[in-house]
Amino acid sequence: MNKPLAGKKALVTGGARSIGAAIVKRLAADGASVAFTYVNAQSKAEELVQEIKSAGGQALAIRADSADVEALKGAVEETIQAFGGIDILVNNAGISMLKPYDQFALEEFDQMIAINLKAVFVAVQAAGPQMKQGGRVINIGSIAAESNPFLGNSLYVSTKAAVAGLTRALARDLAPQGVTVNNIQPGMIDTDMNPENGPYASAVQDAIPLGRYGKASEVASMVAYIASPEASYITGASLNVDGGGSV
């Protein structure tokens, strides 16, 4: 079978579970060697590596907290040393907190900024100069940057809107070296943290034109397309995977 990412080397932050794991699996299935970071889900990370290797792929799990600048830089360097370079960077790691705006502690503000925004910039700073013509930076944002249906979501929305803006700016910065930068914005996706059978599911699904939650594999499919040669003329874009929930 043709593997569009054969020979490519990728790093996915926050890749041990849910959307991140689906992205890791899809990139590996398409032929890329894939490193991914995790923090606490060591058993899941090890299982994912074994699954990919059993299918004939190449994977590497790296324990690194995206809030730790040096650890994140180290993950980029370890990927480059293990695979001989880096072609695809997927900034997937992120956190969410729902709370009335006047109840957020400034420490929570700093944590949200550190993981959802600062880590994206740090990873691009570390990986971008090593990327060559055809390289891909893919940020995983959120439809919340454009449409927010929840109370208490001020910090998360702010960080994801900032990621969309950062994507546009970095697209110009990396264009001279032939590297594209794009932002994928999932809507309601069935994950461990936001299950399709959760307490808010029925109300949410009523507001989605397609009438259902998305699957992590559907986000991964968009990542795979943007990572592929077929998407070489797309850069600076925010691409919604939300079942029409933002319309």
N, C-alpha and C positions, 0 to 999 in steps of 0.2 A: 504493500500500500504506500501511496505517496504521503510523506510526512513533511508538511510545509515548514516546520521549524527544525528540521534535521540539522545538526551541527551548531545550533544556537545554545547559548548559555543564559540561564535566567535566575533571578533572585526574586522571591515573593516574601514580603514581610507579613507576619501573622498568618502563616500558611498551614497550620496544623489542623484547623477545624473549619467547619461550615464553608463559607464562600472561599476563604483562603485555600482550604484543602481541595475544593473543586477546581480552583484555578491551577494549583500545582498538578493535579491529575491530568487536566486537559493539556497543559503545556507539555508535560511528559509524553502523553499519548501522541501529541503532534510532533514528537521527535526531539524536543529540547532537553538538555541536562538542567535539572532544576534544584536549586538550593532554596530553602525556606527557613524563616525564623519562627521561633516559638518562645513562650515564657514558662508556662506551668504545665502544658499538656504534653509532657515527655512521652508517655505511653502512646498517645495518638500520633505524635511525630514519628516515633520509631515504627509504628504499624504502617504509616503512610510511606515511609522510605522502603520498607520491605515489600509493600504492595507494588510500588513502581518498579523496584528491582526485579521482582518476580515476573513482571510483564516485559522485562527486557530493557527497561529504562534506567536512567541514572538520576539519583536523588541524594541530597545531603541536607540533614537537619542541623540547624545552628541555634543554640540557645542564646537569645539576645533580646533584651527589652528595648522596644523602640523609643522609650523615654530616656534611655541611656545613650547619649551621643556617641561615646567611645565604643560601646558595644555594637551599635548600629554601623558605625564606620568599619569596625572589625568584621562584621558579617559580610559587608561588601568585599573587603580584602580577602576573606576566607573563600568566598565564592570565586573570585578571580584566580586565587592560587590553586583551588581544587580543579577548576574547569579550564583554566588558561585564558580567561577573559570574561566579559559580561556584555550581553547584547540586549537583554530584556530586564527591566526593573519594574516590578509591580508593587506599588506602595499600597498594601491592603490593610495593614494593622490599624486598628482604630478602637475607640471606646465611646460609649454613650452614657449620659446621665440625664434623667428626667427629674426636675425639681423646680419649684417656684423660683423665679429669678432672684428674689430677695433672700433666698435661703442657701444659695451657693456660697461655699467658702472660697476664698481666693486661691487656696491650695488646690481645690478642684478645678478652678479656672486654669491654673498653671498646668495641671496634669492633662487636661483636655487639649490645650494648645500644644503641649509637648509631644503628645502621641499622634493627634489628628493632623497637625499642621507642621510643627517644627521638624518632626521626623521625616516628613516628605521632603522638605528642603535639604536636610542633612544627607539623606540617602542619595538625592540627585547630585548634590555637591561631590559626594564620594564616588559615585558610579559614572556620572555624566562624562567627565574627562577621559574615562577609559573606553567609552563607547565609540564605535566607528560608524561609517555610512550604513544606514539601515537599522540603527539601534532604535529601541523603543522604551520610552518611559510611559507607564500606564498607572495613573492614580485611581484609586477606588474612592470616589466621593459618595454623595448621596443625593437623592431627589429632594431631600430636605433643604438643599441649597436654593431650590426654586419654589417648593411647595411644602408648607409645614402644617400638618393637621393636628398637632398635639400642643397642649399647654406644657409649660415647663421645659421646653426644648431649646432655650435661647443659646446655650453654649455650643451644643452640637451643631445647630443650624449655622452659627457663626463660623465654626471651623470648616464646615463643608463648603460654605460660600467662599471662604478664603482659599480653599484648595482649588476651586474652579477658577478663581482669579489668578492664582499662582500658576496653574496649568497654562493659561493663555500667555502669561509673561515668559515662562520657561520655554514655551514652544518657539518663540522668537530667538531666545538665547541659544538654544541648541540646534536650530535650523541650519546654521552655517556648517556644522559638522555632519549633516544628513541624519540627525536623530529627531524623531517625532515625539511629541508629548501630548497625551490625551487624558481625559478624565471620564471615567465611567460612573454613572450615577444610578445605583440600584434603588428601586422602590421597596415595597414590602416583599421580602424574600423569606422563605421558610428556612429558618436557622434554629440552632439551639436556644439562642437568646430571644428569638421572635418567631415562635412556632405558628404554623397555619391553623392550629387548633387551640391557640391561646385565648385568654379572656377577651381580647379586643378584636379577634379575628373576624367575626361576623360583621361587625360594624365597618371594619376596614375594607373587607371584600366588597361590600355594597358600594363603596366609593371608587372602586377600581373598575374601569370599563370592561376589562376582560374577566372580571368576576372571580379572581383567584389570586393567591399569593404566587410569586415567582419561585423558581427553583434555583439553587446555587449553581447548578450546571448551566443555566441560561445566562447567568452573569459570566461564567467561565467561557462560554461560547463567544461572547462579545470580546472578552480579553484575547482569546485565541485569534479572532479575526483582526483586531487592531495590531496584534503582535506579528501577523503574517505579512508577506510581501504584498498581498492584495490591498492592504491599507496604507500603502506608501505615500499617498497624497492627502492623508488625513492628519492634521495636527492642530493643536490648540482648541480642540472640540470637547464639549461636554455632551456625552451620549447617554440618554436615559434608557434604563432597562426597568420599566415600572408598570407594565401592563396598561399604560395610558393614564395612570393615576395623577399625572401632573397636568392633564389637559383640561 
